Amino acid sequence: MLRSHNHPDRVSQITGVVTFAAGIAMLALVFSLAYHMFTQPVPGLNLSNPPHGAPPPAASIGVALTSFAEKLLLLALLTLVGSLVASKGVQLLFAAAHGHGPETTVPVTRNGAAAQPAVPTEAAPPEKSAH
């Protein structure tokens, strides 16, 4: 099926918009999780009056810091993934709007013709040099 360059591909545009929206939704989720994480006290970290038999405050601080670092790394990872997904959605949308498909590269020879793919050949045994 041939498409005119004057009419953008609707399926690609819809895919781009949906991908972009998914990336933005992921970023919104990250911001929501970060907001709740930073506005609530750290669970298990009660330094004012620890109950009898509770671990010493130093151990509680270490456990709380480890948990906080894990959550922070997950937020950073989710932010990266959401940004990449949103970026890919924008790329798809603009490629469809301008009538360009995915970019591919074709090797060319010196005279401008498309080069043929290299055919693997059997390796010749190395030559022995006389010393």
N, C-alpha and C positions, 0 to 999 in steps of 0.2 A: 504494500500500500504506500503510495507516494503522498507526501504532505506538502502543502504549499508553505513557503517560508513566511507568508503574510498572516497565516492563521496559527497562533500558538497552540501547542499540544495541551489540551485541557486536563488530561489524566496526569501529565507531569506537573502541571500547575497545582492541581489538587494535592498530589503527593508532596510537593514542596511546602504547601501551606500546612498540611497535616503534620509533616515532619518538623517544621518550624514551631507549630503550636505544641507539639510533644516536648520539644526542647525547652520552650518557655514554661510549660507546666512543670517540668523537672526542676528548673531554676526556682520557680515559685515554691515548690515543695522544699527545696533546700533552704530558702529564706525563712519559710514557716518553721522548719525544724530548728534552724539556728536561733530564731527569735524565742521559741519555747525553751531551748537548751540554755540560753543565756539569761532568761528572766526567772527561771526556777532555781532554787538552791540545789546544790550538788547532793544527790541522794547518798546517805550513809556517812555524811560528813557533819557530825554534830560535835563541835569542839567546846561548846559552852558548859555542858554538864553530862559527860558520858555515863550511861547506865552501868551498874555493877556487872563485871564480866565482859565488858566491851573491849575490843582491841585498843591498844594505846593510840593516842591521836596521831603519832607519826605514821603508824601503819595505815590508819584510815586516810591520811592525806595521800600516801603513796597509792593506795587502791583507787581513791577518787581521781587522782591525777592521771593514772593509767586509763581509767574509764573515759575521762574527759579527752585525753589525747586520741583514743580510738574513735570517739564520736567526731572529733575535729577532723581527723584524717578521712573518715567516711563522708563528711560534709564537703571536704575539698575534692574528693573523687567524684561525688555526685555533681558538684559544680562544674568540673571539667567535662564530664559526660554530657550534661545538659547543654553546656556551651557548644560542644562539638555537634550535637544533634541539631540545635537551632541553627548553627552555621551551615550545616549540610542542607537544611531545609531552605535557607535563603539561596544557596547555590543552585539547588534544583529549581526553585521558583524563577530565578533570573535566567537560567539556562533555557527553561521552557518559554519564558516570555520573549526571549530574543531568538527563539527558533534553533538553538544550538543543542545538540545532544551531548552525551558525555565526550570529553576530549580524549582522543586517541592519537598516538604518534605512530607514524609509519616511516621506517627507515628508507631513505632514498639514496640512489647512486649519484655519481658526479654529474651525469647528464640529466638528472631530475626524475628518472623513472623509479618506480617503487622497487626496492631491493627484494630479492627472493630470500626466504628464510634459509638460514644456514643448515645444511644437512650434515649431521654428525658423521665423521669418518673414523675408521679404525686408526688408532694411534700406532705409528711406526715405532719399532724398537729403537732405542737411542743408539746412535753410532758410537763405536768404540774409537777412541783417539789413541794414536801411537805415541808413546813417550820416549 
